[in-house]
Amino acid sequence: MTDELFSDEIKNLENKEREIEAKLASALLVHAKVKLVEPKGIPRSEGKAKRIVDKRQV
């Protein structure tokens, strides 16, 4: 969310969440629960990405 879109009105945020959920379902055929958070509300990953090697034989 950007500062311009973020507001304290729960009704507006819930409408935006439903709108995003509908667009995801329409475009990707995936139903996902969307939860909007305030800007900078999600902590950045500080660790290094772990590489996974798939050793299965098909």
N, C-alpha and C positions, 0 to 999 in steps of 0.2 A: 504494500500500500504506500502511496505517496502521501505527503503531508496534506496535499490539496483534497485527496479523496477521503482521508481518514477524518471521521467526525465522532462526536460522543453520542450521537443519536443511534441507538440500538436498531431501530427500525430500518434506517438507511443502510447500516452495515449488513443486516440480515438479508435485505433485498439484493445487495451487491454479491453476497455469498451465493444466493440462489441463482443469480444471473450467471456467475462464473461456473457453477455446477452444471447448469443447463448447456452452456457453450461447450464445456468439456465433453459432456455426454453426447452432444450433437456432432462434434468434430471428431472425437476419438472413440466413440462408442464405449466410453469408460465412465462409470458412475463413481464419483469420489466425493467425500465430505470435505468441504472447503471451510477453513477457519481463518478469518482475517485478523492480523495482529498489527499493532502500532509500528510505525517505521522504526527500524533498528531493534525490533523486539525479538528477533531470532539470532541467537549467538552464532558467530562464525566458527567454522571448524578450525581448530588450531593444530590438529595432528596431521601427519603426513598420510596420504592415501595408501591403503594396504593393497598390494597386488595379490590377486588370486590366480593360481595356475590350475586349470581343470585337467586332471590326470586320468579322467575316465576314458575308457576305450569303447567306442561305439561300433 
